[in-house]
Amino acid sequence: MVKKQLIMENALELFAKQGFESTSVQQITDKCGISKGAFYLSFKSKDELIIALIDQFMIQIVADIDYLVKSAETEQLLYEFYYSIYSSFQKHSDFAKLLIKEQSQLNKELFLKMQYYDKLMENSIISMIERLYGDRVEVIKYDLMYSIKGFMNMYSHLFVFFNILVDVNRLAESLVEKTNILAQHSTITFATNELLNILQPMNEEISEDQIIEMLDQKIEELDESIEKESLTLLKQQLIHPIYTTAIIKGLIENIRHHPQCKWITYSLRRYYRL
C-alpha cells in the first residue's frame, strides 16, 4: 500500500473514534508503524491530512453526481441522483458521521474547503432541476434546490447516526415523489439568485495550468495503463489541441471510473463544458 494511503486509512480510523482535535500526529504514526519524518514527507500537517480525507470523500461524490446530472436519462435522473447520494453515504458512513459531528471544530481553511464542495453540489442540483422541470420552476428553483439539500441531510442521518439497514431504493423512490410534489405545487418564493450571491462565495474556476499540473501529477503516479495513456493524450490536447470533441469525450470516459482520476475527470468536463 502507498504510504500516503496507509496514513489516510489509519488516520480515518482514529479520527472516527476520537475526533480530529483529540487525535495527534504521534498517534497516527504509531498506528501506521512509521516515523514522524515519514508522515511529514506525505503531509505538511494534520490539517493537510484532514483536507486530503475531505477531498477523497467529496471528490468522488461531486464528480459522480456531476456526470450523472449531465448524462442520465431524464426519466430516471432524480431517482438515480438520490440513489447515488445515499449509496455513497452508506458506503462511507464512518467519514460522513465524522464530518457532521466535527463541523464545529473545523478551522477556517477546512471550513472553506467544505463550503467549496457544497457550492459545487448546489451547481449540480440546479443543473438537474433545470433539466427536469425547465422554465416551469424558474421562480422557485433555488427554493427547490435547498429542499433537495434538506432531504439529503435529514435522511442521511438514518444510517449515519443510527445503526439500521436502510432500503436505499425505497428511500430514493420516496424522495422522488416528494421532490416532484414540491416542484409541481410550490408557489411562494424565498430563495433568489441575489440572496445566493450574498450568502455564498463565488464559484472558483479551474485554470488550464492547474489542470495540466494535476495531469502531470497523476501521470507520474499511475502505472502503465489505458488511464495513464489517456491522461497523457489529454495533456497533449490542452497544450496542442488537435482532437475532436468526440475523441476528448472518449479519453475522459477512459479515466472516469479510476478512483484517483475523479477530480481530473470533473475538472476536464467543466473545462470542455461536456
N, C-alpha and C positions, 0 to 999 in steps of 0.2 A: 504493500500500500504506500502511495506517495505520502511523504511526511506531513505535508500541509493538510491533506485529507484526514490523516490519522489524528492530528491535533484537533481539527474541527469536530470529528466524531466523538472523541473523548471529552472535549470541552462541552459539547452539547449535552452529554450525559450528566456532567457535573452541574451545568447551569440549570438543567431541568430539576435537579434535586435541591440545589442551594440558592439559585438565583444568580444574576450577573454580579451584583455587588459583593456577595459573600464568597465568591469563587476567585481564588488567587491564581496568578500565573504559576506559582510553585506547585499548587495542587494539580494543575493541568499537566505540567511537565512530569510530575511524579506518576500520574496515571498513564501517561504516554511512555514512560521509561526513557525520557530524553533529557538533555541538559537545558538550562535556560537559554544558553547561547544558541542551541538548535532551534528553540522556539522563536527567538528574535531574528533568526535568519528567514523565517517564514512570515512572521507578523511583527510589526514595529511595536505593537501594544495590545493589551486585552481589548480595547475598543475597536482596533482594526480587525481583530478576530471576530468580534460580535458583528461588525459590519459585513464581514465575509459570510457569516452564517445567515444574516438577513438577506444578503444578495442571493445566496444559493437557494433560499426558500422562496423569495419573492420573484426572482427572475423566471423560474420555471412556471409559476402561476401566471404572471403577467404575459410572458411570451406565448404560452399555450392559449390563453384567453384571446389575445390579440389575433392569433392565427385563426382561431375558431370563429370569432366575430366576422372576420373578412372572408372566410371560405365555406362555412357550414351552410347547408340548405336552410332557407328562411323558415320553413315549416318546423324544423327541429332545433333551430338556433337557441331559443330561450331555454328549452329543456336541456340541451347539451351544455349551455352556459352554467346553469345551476348544478347539473350533474358533475361537471368538471371541477367547479369550485369546491363542492362538498367532498368529492373524492380526494382532492388534494389535501383538504383539511383533515380528513380521516387518515390519510396516509402519513401525514406529518403532524399528527395531533400533539406530540410532545413539544415540538417547537412552536406550534400555534398557541398552545396553552402558555408557554413561557413568554411569548411576545405580549399576549394580552395581560398577563399578570405583571410584567415588568415595564410596561409603557411609562409609568410614572417615574421610573428610575433612569430612563434614557437621557443621556446628555444631549446638548443641542445638535451635535453632528449626527448622532444616531436618530434623533427625532426628525431632523430634516431628511434623512435617508428614507425613513418610513413615510414621511409626507410626500416625498417624490414618487414612491411606488404607488401610493394612494391616488395621486393625481393621474398616473398612467392608467390605473384601473378605471378611474372615472371616465377618462377619454374613451376607453374601450366600451364601457357601458353606454355612453352617449351614442357611439357609433352603432351599437347594437340596437338601441331604441329607434334611431333614425332608419335603420334597415327594416325593422319590424313594423313600425307604425307610420313612418313618413310624416307628412305635414299635419296629419290629424292630431299629433301630440306636441306640436311645436311650442305651444304656450306653456305646457306643463312638463316638458321633457326633463328639466332639471329636478323638479319635484319627484318625478318618476325614477330618476337616477338615484336620488337619495333614498327612496323607498326600497329599491333593489339592494342598495348597500346595507340598509337596515335589515332586510331579510337575511342577507349574507352573514351579518354579525350576530343577529339574535339566534338563528337556528344552528350556527356553528358551535354555540355553547353546549348544545346537546351532547356532542361527542368530545368536545374539548374539556369540559368540566365534569361530565358525568360518564361513568364507565358503562355505557349502554350501547347495544348494537343498533345502529341507525340504518333504516332502509333508504338508501340514497336515492334510489329510483322513485319511490313513493314521495319522498320529500321534494325532489325536483318537479314531479308532476303537480304536487300541491302548490308550489310556488309559481309555476307557470300559470295556473288558474288564477291565483291572487293577483299576479302582475297584470294579466290581461284585463281583469276587472277594473283595476286602478286606471289602466290606460284608456279603457273604454268609457269610464264614468266620472273621472276626476275633472272638475271644472274650476276650482279655486286655486289660484297660483300664489305660491310664496317665494320659491327659489327662482331667481332670474340670472341671466348671464352677468349682469352688472354686480350682483351680490357675490357670485362665484369669483369674479375677478378681484373683489375686495378681500374675500376670505382666503384665497388660495394663491400660492406662488405661481409665477409664470412658468409655462411648460418649457423645459430645457431641451433644446435641440442638440443632437449629437453630430459633431462635425465629421467631415471626410477624414481628416487627420486622425481623429480619435478612433474611427472605425479601422483605419489602416493599422494603427497601433495595437488594437485588440486582435486583429487578424494575425499580425506578426507574432504576438504572444501565443496564440492558440496553435499556429503552425509549428512553432518551436516545441510546444508541449505534447502534441499528438504524435503517435506512431504513424508509420506509413499506412494510409487507408484512403478510401474514397472521400472521407470527410476532409482529410488533410489536403488532398489534391484539389477538392472543390474550394477550400479556403484560399489556396494559392491562386487559383484562377479568378476568384472573386477579388482578391487583392490586385491582381494584374488589371482587372476590369476597371477598378477605381482609378488606377494610375493611367492606363491607356485604354479607354472604352472602345470595344470592338464588337461585343456580343449583343444579340437581340434581347428584348425583354423576356422572351420565352426561354432562352438559354439561361439568363440570370435567375429566373424563377426555378428552373431545374437544378441549378447549382445550390441555391438556397434550400430547396427541398432535400437535397442530399445531406445537408448538415442539420436539418431541423430537429431530428429525433435524438441527436447526440447530446447527452446531459451537459457537456461542457460548452456547447455551442448555442445554448438558448438565447443568451443576451445578444450575441452577434447576429443570430437569425432575426431577432426582434429589431435590432438596430438597422440591419440591411433592408428589411421590409419597410421600415419607416423612411429610410433614405431614398429608396426607389419608389416609394408610395404604392406598394403592392398590396 
